[in-house]
């Protein structure tokens, strides 16, 4: 009896355990729909929402509106202060020109006033000040020259590139007073003897050579004066008071040649003067009236045409003395403002050559 009861309890416990195990098992996966037959047309795929792609131009416009372009670099400012070298006083009436050497040849705008831009020419005011706006990143060259040629020294400076928004101040001192001397000695080309009493023109004051043919002209190291040398019986010549002759020991040697004289006679004599005053003009043609080397004279022209003139007198005669020998000459006769005749001759070291004109 006890044995049967134990067997019954065991069966009941086993049934309870099986019932509990069925309750904790996960639900079975759902059964999928049966696949369509191979001959059936497949259903079109589901369409997702389309991705809209804007044109490139619209995308750039959107991007630019979202991120604004950087502002252009701000110009720099060059302030030039010009002063006299001797007194440091402000120096007015100076042309200031800031150039871009890589820009090539161009017309320089003449700006009225003391402020301008790169490649403008401005003029310093009473305070010696000029201002120029400069784009950044450009190496430039500054030129300064007096408005009145020869009034004072000139200068130029090479400047490093400016940075954006930079303000740079540059002080330039220019010589304004005579600070040197020019010595020379005048002699005869034929005999090498000194020529006393020769007239020296073109300098700050008139002067003549001494007994040894010497003269001294107050000069400026920044300005080469052109001087004329004239002596009785000799051809006129010109010299430039160039550096290198500041002492008597370094005096420039000037040799004068015997002069030629040209006499002009009008056909018909004084009767030809009834129409008014008549002049004879004699001009050198590309002949250098100085013995100096042009390559050492800087910007001063040593080769140029020079003209002499003389009026015909009542007898119809005109005479020009002091002409340089062995030079090509052009002779013309003028009545009023019009030329009536012209001829070419070559001067010789002989007395009184004659030229006739109708």
Kinemage of the C-alpha trace (Angstrom):
@kinemage 1
@onewidth
@group {chain A} dominant
@subgroup {mainchain}
@vectorlist {calphas} color= white
{ca unk a 1} P 0.000 0.000 0.000
{ca unk a 2} L 2.765 2.356 0.906
{ca unk a 3} L 4.559 1.424 -2.241
{ca unk a 4} L 1.599 2.389 -4.454
{ca unk a 5} L 1.183 5.634 -2.623
{ca unk a 6} L 4.819 6.567 -3.229
{ca unk a 7} L 4.460 5.720 -6.927
{ca unk a 8} L 1.384 7.942 -7.192
{ca unk a 9} L 3.144 10.878 -5.556
{ca unk a 10} L 6.100 10.477 -7.933
{ca unk a 11} L 3.836 10.545 -10.984
{ca unk a 12} L 2.062 13.628 -9.697
{ca unk a 13} L 5.374 15.441 -9.126
{ca unk a 14} L 6.619 14.472 -12.581
{ca unk a 15} L 3.416 15.832 -14.163
{ca unk a 16} L 3.745 19.114 -12.254
{ca unk a 17} L 7.341 19.532 -13.397
{ca unk a 18} L 6.366 18.956 -17.066
{ca unk a 19} L 3.557 21.478 -16.789
{ca unk a 20} L 5.925 24.108 -15.374
{ca unk a 21} L 8.469 23.466 -18.163
{ca unk a 22} L 5.842 23.992 -20.888
{ca unk a 23} L 4.903 27.380 -19.418
{ca unk a 24} L 8.502 28.790 -19.528
{ca unk a 25} L 9.314 27.758 -23.214
{ca unk a 26} L 9.436 30.733 -25.706
{ca unk a 27} L 6.645 31.120 -28.157
{ca unk a 28} L 7.164 29.470 -31.486
{ca unk a 29} L 8.287 31.720 -34.418
{ca unk a 30} L 5.468 32.720 -36.741
{ca unk a 31} L 5.224 30.788 -39.885
{ca unk a 32} L 6.256 32.816 -42.958
{ca unk a 33} L 4.018 33.320 -45.953
{ca unk a 34} L 4.495 30.736 -48.643
{ca unk a 35} L 6.886 31.821 -51.407
{ca unk a 36} L 5.376 32.756 -54.742
{ca unk a 37} L 5.767 30.417 -57.643
{ca unk a 38} L 8.790 30.989 -59.863
{ca unk a 39} L 6.597 31.978 -62.782
{ca unk a 40} L 4.925 34.778 -60.863
{ca unk a 41} L 6.048 38.426 -61.554
{ca unk a 42} L 7.975 39.784 -58.573
{ca unk a 43} L 6.357 42.678 -56.794
{ca unk a 44} L 8.093 46.023 -57.332
{ca unk a 45} L 10.284 47.141 -54.447
{ca unk a 46} L 8.926 49.628 -52.058
{ca unk a 47} L 10.034 53.197 -52.981
{ca unk a 48} L 11.639 55.227 -50.276
{ca unk a 49} L 11.354 59.016 -50.146
{ca unk a 50} L 13.649 60.546 -52.907
{ca unk a 51} L 16.818 62.468 -51.865
{ca unk a 52} L 16.626 65.922 -53.527
{ca unk a 53} L 19.996 67.045 -55.007
{ca unk a 54} L 20.273 70.793 -55.739
{ca unk a 55} L 22.234 72.042 -58.794
{ca unk a 56} L 25.882 73.021 -58.234
{ca unk a 57} L 25.149 76.744 -58.641
{ca unk a 58} L 22.450 76.581 -55.966
{ca unk a 59} L 24.772 74.651 -53.649
{ca unk a 60} L 27.490 77.308 -54.079
{ca unk a 61} L 24.957 80.059 -53.391
{ca unk a 62} L 23.840 78.330 -50.240
{ca unk a 63} L 27.438 77.772 -49.151
{ca unk a 64} L 28.389 81.410 -49.800
{ca unk a 65} L 25.396 82.691 -47.894
{ca unk a 66} L 26.276 80.406 -45.045
{ca unk a 67} L 29.997 81.463 -44.939
{ca unk a 68} L 30.615 85.114 -46.065
{ca unk a 69} L 33.850 85.787 -48.070
{ca unk a 70} L 36.722 87.340 -46.124
{ca unk a 71} L 37.111 91.112 -46.446
{ca unk a 72} L 39.927 92.358 -48.755
{ca unk a 73} L 43.249 93.209 -47.121
{ca unk a 74} L 43.383 96.791 -45.884
{ca unk a 75} L 45.833 99.138 -47.608
{ca unk a 76} L 48.918 100.350 -45.765
{ca unk a 77} L 49.865 104.018 -45.399
{ca unk a 78} L 53.296 105.516 -46.056
{ca unk a 79} L 53.947 108.879 -44.396
{ca unk a 80} L 56.935 110.764 -45.852
{ca unk a 81} L 58.467 113.637 -43.890
{ca unk a 82} L 60.885 115.702 -45.984
{ca unk a 83} L 63.396 117.972 -44.251
{ca unk a 84} L 66.383 120.164 -45.114
{ca unk a 85} L 69.603 118.341 -44.325
{ca unk a 86} L 71.324 121.397 -42.873
{ca unk a 87} L 68.547 122.764 -40.652
{ca unk a 88} L 66.077 119.860 -40.412
{ca unk a 89} L 63.319 122.339 -41.271
{ca unk a 90} L 60.297 121.000 -43.229
{ca unk a 91} L 60.923 121.024 -46.977
{ca unk a 92} L 57.917 121.921 -49.102
{ca unk a 93} L 57.454 121.729 -52.893
{ca unk a 94} L 58.992 118.278 -53.310
{ca unk a 95} L 57.578 115.784 -55.796
{ca unk a 96} L 57.055 112.387 -54.112
{ca unk a 97} L 56.503 109.366 -56.347
{ca unk a 98} L 56.076 105.815 -55.041
{ca unk a 99} L 56.466 103.263 -57.839
{ca unk a 100} L 55.891 99.547 -58.264
{ca unk a 101} L 59.000 98.476 -60.253
{ca unk a 102} L 57.217 95.403 -61.611
{ca unk a 103} L 54.297 97.360 -63.059
{ca unk a 104} L 56.246 98.457 -66.152
{ca unk a 105} L 56.103 101.821 -67.892
{ca unk a 106} L 52.968 103.842 -67.313
{ca unk a 107} L 51.689 107.411 -67.211
{ca unk a 108} L 52.204 108.980 -63.796
{ca unk a 109} L 49.103 110.838 -62.552
{ca unk a 110} L 49.936 114.296 -61.172
{ca unk a 111} L 47.890 114.559 -57.993
{ca unk a 112} L 47.089 118.026 -56.684
{ca unk a 113} L 47.954 117.822 -53.021
{ca unk a 114} L 50.014 115.823 -50.576
{ca unk a 115} L 48.011 112.565 -50.496
{ca unk a 116} L 47.673 109.915 -53.178
{ca unk a 117} L 48.007 106.248 -54.029
{ca unk a 118} L 50.710 103.954 -55.379
{ca unk a 119} L 52.080 105.271 -58.719
{ca unk a 120} L 50.691 108.779 -58.084
{ca unk a 121} L 52.968 111.808 -57.869
{ca unk a 122} L 52.122 114.038 -54.920
{ca unk a 123} L 53.757 117.204 -53.584
{ca unk a 124} L 54.840 117.894 -50.016
{ca unk a 125} L 53.011 120.698 -48.253
{ca unk a 126} L 54.350 123.445 -46.023
{ca unk a 127} L 54.932 120.856 -43.302
{ca unk a 128} L 57.084 118.741 -45.651
{ca unk a 129} L 54.602 115.878 -45.343
{ca unk a 130} L 53.160 113.545 -47.962
{ca unk a 131} L 50.936 110.452 -47.549
{ca unk a 132} L 50.573 107.535 -49.965
{ca unk a 133} L 48.193 104.566 -49.736
{ca unk a 134} L 49.950 101.289 -50.595
{ca unk a 135} L 48.498 97.803 -51.254
{ca unk a 136} L 50.110 95.215 -48.955
{ca unk a 137} L 52.678 92.708 -50.166
{ca unk a 138} L 54.361 94.918 -52.798
{ca unk a 139} L 58.016 96.040 -52.708
{ca unk a 140} L 58.233 99.639 -53.950
{ca unk a 141} L 60.715 102.419 -54.818
{ca unk a 142} L 60.331 106.003 -53.604
{ca unk a 143} L 61.585 108.968 -55.667
{ca unk a 144} L 61.860 112.572 -54.437
{ca unk a 145} L 62.725 115.582 -56.602
{ca unk a 146} L 62.267 119.324 -56.112
{ca unk a 147} L 59.468 120.971 -58.078
{ca unk a 148} L 61.975 123.636 -59.170
{ca unk a 149} L 64.798 121.770 -60.869
{ca unk a 150} L 68.115 122.171 -59.064
{ca unk a 151} L 66.576 123.845 -56.011
{ca unk a 152} L 67.891 121.091 -53.747
{ca unk a 153} L 69.078 117.510 -53.782
{ca unk a 154} L 67.050 114.513 -54.937
{ca unk a 155} L 66.737 111.059 -53.408
{ca unk a 156} L 65.329 107.584 -53.950
{ca unk a 157} L 64.766 104.675 -51.572
{ca unk a 158} L 63.899 101.001 -52.069
{ca unk a 159} L 61.186 99.993 -49.595
{ca unk a 160} L 60.262 96.536 -48.314
{ca unk a 161} L 56.718 95.241 -48.827
{ca unk a 162} L 54.040 96.621 -46.509
{ca unk a 163} L 51.708 94.536 -44.368
{ca unk a 164} L 47.934 95.003 -44.361
{ca unk a 165} L 46.922 98.080 -42.380
{ca unk a 166} L 50.530 99.049 -41.625
{ca unk a 167} L 51.413 102.739 -41.162
{ca unk a 168} L 55.069 103.448 -41.865
{ca unk a 169} L 56.822 106.793 -41.374
{ca unk a 170} L 59.882 107.686 -43.435
{ca unk a 171} L 62.046 110.768 -42.797
{ca unk a 172} L 64.177 111.947 -45.738
{ca unk a 173} L 66.715 114.768 -45.468
{ca unk a 174} L 67.791 116.579 -48.643
{ca unk a 175} L 70.721 118.933 -49.140
{ca unk a 176} L 69.723 122.540 -49.825
{ca unk a 177} L 72.980 124.522 -49.508
{ca unk a 178} L 76.316 124.675 -51.325
{ca unk a 179} L 78.615 122.200 -49.656
{ca unk a 180} L 81.522 121.796 -52.115
{ca unk a 181} L 83.797 123.557 -54.612
{ca unk a 182} L 84.692 123.020 -58.246
{ca unk a 183} L 88.238 123.901 -59.369
{ca unk a 184} L 89.426 124.127 -62.982
{ca unk a 185} L 92.331 125.507 -65.034
{ca unk a 186} L 91.948 126.972 -68.529
{ca unk a 187} L 94.795 126.622 -71.032
{ca unk a 188} L 95.404 126.946 -74.773
{ca unk a 189} L 94.951 123.766 -76.781
{ca unk a 190} L 97.834 124.740 -79.100
{ca unk a 191} L 100.439 126.048 -76.644
{ca unk a 192} L 99.171 124.655 -73.302
{ca unk a 193} L 99.789 128.107 -71.824
{ca unk a 194} L 97.333 129.357 -69.166
{ca unk a 195} L 94.606 131.735 -70.352
{ca unk a 196} L 94.025 134.608 -67.943
{ca unk a 197} L 90.886 136.704 -67.920
{ca unk a 198} L 88.569 134.065 -69.402
{ca unk a 199} L 84.933 134.687 -68.499
{ca unk a 200} L 83.172 131.921 -66.539
{ca unk a 201} L 79.389 132.081 -66.788
{ca unk a 202} L 76.534 130.013 -65.395
{ca unk a 203} L 77.715 129.902 -61.794
{ca unk a 204} L 76.280 131.678 -58.746
{ca unk a 205} L 78.354 134.785 -59.631
{ca unk a 206} L 80.372 136.070 -62.594
{ca unk a 207} L 84.100 135.467 -62.368
{ca unk a 208} L 87.250 135.331 -64.501
{ca unk a 209} L 90.324 133.106 -64.494
{ca unk a 210} L 93.431 134.292 -62.642
{ca unk a 211} L 96.932 134.718 -64.074
{ca unk a 212} L 97.434 130.944 -64.012
{ca unk a 213} L 94.108 130.318 -65.768
{ca unk a 214} L 92.454 128.965 -62.621
{ca unk a 215} L 88.993 129.518 -61.179
{ca unk a 216} L 86.927 128.184 -58.285
{ca unk a 217} L 83.136 127.935 -58.223
{ca unk a 218} L 81.078 127.290 -55.100
{ca unk a 219} L 79.231 124.088 -55.899
{ca unk a 220} L 76.772 121.627 -54.428
{ca unk a 221} L 77.593 117.944 -54.240
{ca unk a 222} L 74.017 117.155 -55.329
{ca unk a 223} L 73.943 119.491 -58.346
{ca unk a 224} L 76.243 119.605 -61.385
{ca unk a 225} L 76.200 123.134 -62.798
{ca unk a 226} L 76.809 123.776 -66.503
{ca unk a 227} L 79.389 126.538 -66.965
{ca unk a 228} L 80.445 128.432 -70.082
{ca unk a 229} L 84.082 129.395 -70.686
{ca unk a 230} L 84.768 132.297 -73.069
{ca unk a 231} L 88.076 134.000 -73.897
{ca unk a 232} L 89.034 136.513 -76.583
{ca unk a 233} L 90.300 134.744 -79.698
{ca unk a 234} L 89.169 131.297 -78.498
{ca unk a 235} L 86.102 129.200 -79.175
{ca unk a 236} L 83.477 129.098 -76.475
{ca unk a 237} L 83.215 125.828 -74.580
{ca unk a 238} L 81.106 124.377 -71.794
{ca unk a 239} L 81.968 122.293 -68.746
{ca unk a 240} L 79.947 120.607 -66.017
{ca unk a 241} L 80.974 121.161 -62.407
{ca unk a 242} L 81.142 117.451 -61.676
{ca unk a 243} L 82.407 115.798 -58.451
{ca unk a 244} L 86.071 114.873 -58.169
{ca unk a 245} L 87.502 118.388 -58.532
{ca unk a 246} L 86.986 119.799 -55.038
{ca unk a 247} L 90.605 120.953 -54.491
{ca unk a 248} L 93.171 122.957 -56.550
{ca unk a 249} L 95.276 119.813 -56.868
{ca unk a 250} L 92.359 118.044 -58.581
{ca unk a 251} L 91.405 120.953 -60.868
{ca unk a 252} L 89.756 119.995 -64.160
{ca unk a 253} L 91.897 120.868 -67.177
{ca unk a 254} L 90.038 122.865 -69.867
{ca unk a 255} L 91.728 123.450 -73.222
{ca unk a 256} L 90.377 126.170 -75.523
{ca unk a 257} L 90.847 126.046 -79.293
{ca unk a 258} L 91.422 129.061 -81.536
{ca unk a 259} L 88.066 130.439 -82.613
{ca unk a 260} L 86.477 130.663 -86.045
{ca unk a 261} L 84.485 133.642 -87.277
{ca unk a 262} L 81.582 133.457 -89.694
{ca unk a 263} L 80.576 136.532 -91.718
{ca unk a 264} L 77.200 136.588 -93.466
{ca unk a 265} L 76.408 138.945 -96.349
{ca unk a 266} L 72.889 139.521 -97.648
{ca unk a 267} L 72.533 139.769 -101.402
{ca unk a 268} L 71.283 143.233 -102.169
{ca unk a 269} L 72.940 144.624 -99.049
{ca unk a 270} L 70.925 146.950 -96.849
{ca unk a 271} L 68.044 147.009 -99.348
{ca unk a 272} L 67.160 143.485 -98.222
{ca unk a 273} L 66.390 144.834 -94.739
{ca unk a 274} L 63.372 146.870 -95.793
{ca unk a 275} L 61.089 144.036 -94.683
{ca unk a 276} L 62.376 144.301 -91.093
{ca unk a 277} L 65.112 142.918 -88.882
{ca unk a 278} L 67.031 139.924 -90.228
{ca unk a 279} L 69.148 137.523 -88.196
{ca unk a 280} L 71.838 134.945 -88.946
{ca unk a 281} L 71.799 131.843 -86.752
{ca unk a 282} L 74.577 129.259 -86.483
{ca unk a 283} L 73.868 125.950 -84.753
{ca unk a 284} L 76.143 123.016 -83.991
{ca unk a 285} L 74.674 119.706 -85.135
{ca unk a 286} L 75.165 117.008 -82.513
{ca unk a 287} L 78.617 118.324 -81.597
{ca unk a 288} L 79.867 118.102 -78.025
{ca unk a 289} L 81.169 121.451 -76.787
{ca unk a 290} L 83.099 119.967 -73.885
{ca unk a 291} L 86.080 117.702 -73.461
{ca unk a 292} L 84.491 115.846 -70.533
{ca unk a 293} L 83.468 112.223 -70.786
{ca unk a 294} L 79.645 112.123 -71.100
{ca unk a 295} L 79.488 108.809 -69.205
{ca unk a 296} L 80.749 110.614 -66.085
{ca unk a 297} L 78.194 113.398 -66.173
{ca unk a 298} L 75.189 111.460 -64.908
{ca unk a 299} L 71.921 112.923 -66.169
{ca unk a 300} L 73.566 116.143 -67.424
{ca unk a 301} L 73.610 116.179 -71.216
{ca unk a 302} L 77.104 116.825 -72.543
{ca unk a 303} L 76.166 116.508 -76.213
{ca unk a 304} L 73.625 119.051 -77.387
{ca unk a 305} L 73.099 121.645 -80.073
{ca unk a 306} L 74.216 125.190 -79.334
{ca unk a 307} L 73.116 128.259 -81.285
{ca unk a 308} L 74.811 131.625 -81.868
{ca unk a 309} L 73.019 134.538 -83.488
{ca unk a 310} L 73.841 137.956 -84.953
{ca unk a 311} L 71.698 140.657 -86.555
{ca unk a 312} L 72.474 141.964 -90.035
{ca unk a 313} L 73.478 145.643 -89.979
{ca unk a 314} L 72.411 148.395 -92.350
{ca unk a 315} L 74.943 147.247 -94.953
{ca unk a 316} L 73.577 143.677 -94.896
{ca unk a 317} L 76.499 142.220 -92.900
{ca unk a 318} L 76.415 139.959 -89.820
{ca unk a 319} L 79.391 138.460 -87.977
{ca unk a 320} L 79.608 135.683 -85.396
{ca unk a 321} L 82.942 135.143 -83.665
{ca unk a 322} L 83.990 132.495 -81.164
{ca unk a 323} L 82.748 129.512 -83.177
{ca unk a 324} L 84.232 126.147 -82.373
{ca unk a 325} L 86.568 124.792 -85.090
{ca unk a 326} L 86.214 121.478 -86.894
{ca unk a 327} L 82.514 121.226 -86.085
{ca unk a 328} L 79.488 120.678 -88.343
{ca unk a 329} L 77.382 123.843 -88.405
{ca unk a 330} L 73.959 124.739 -89.775
{ca unk a 331} L 73.536 128.347 -90.887
{ca unk a 332} L 70.099 129.901 -91.314
{ca unk a 333} L 68.757 133.381 -91.930
{ca unk a 334} L 65.491 134.458 -90.352
{ca unk a 335} L 63.251 137.451 -90.927
{ca unk a 336} L 60.798 137.717 -88.108
{ca unk a 337} L 59.621 134.222 -87.198
{ca unk a 338} L 60.253 132.525 -90.565
{ca unk a 339} L 63.490 131.111 -91.946
{ca unk a 340} L 64.381 132.377 -95.410
{ca unk a 341} L 67.348 130.129 -96.127
{ca unk a 342} L 69.521 127.442 -94.589
{ca unk a 343} L 72.867 125.823 -95.451
{ca unk a 344} L 75.348 123.482 -93.805
{ca unk a 345} L 79.084 124.118 -93.477
{ca unk a 346} L 81.981 122.742 -91.503
{ca unk a 347} L 84.027 125.184 -89.475
{ca unk a 348} L 87.800 125.416 -89.849
{ca unk a 349} L 90.499 127.118 -87.827
{ca unk a 350} L 90.833 129.987 -90.306
{ca unk a 351} L 89.892 133.668 -90.034
{ca unk a 352} L 86.538 135.043 -91.148
{ca unk a 353} L 84.691 132.510 -93.242
{ca unk a 354} L 82.001 134.074 -95.402
{ca unk a 355} L 78.485 132.871 -96.110
{ca unk a 356} L 76.147 134.493 -98.599
{ca unk a 357} L 72.375 134.351 -98.429
{ca unk a 358} L 69.620 135.626 -100.631
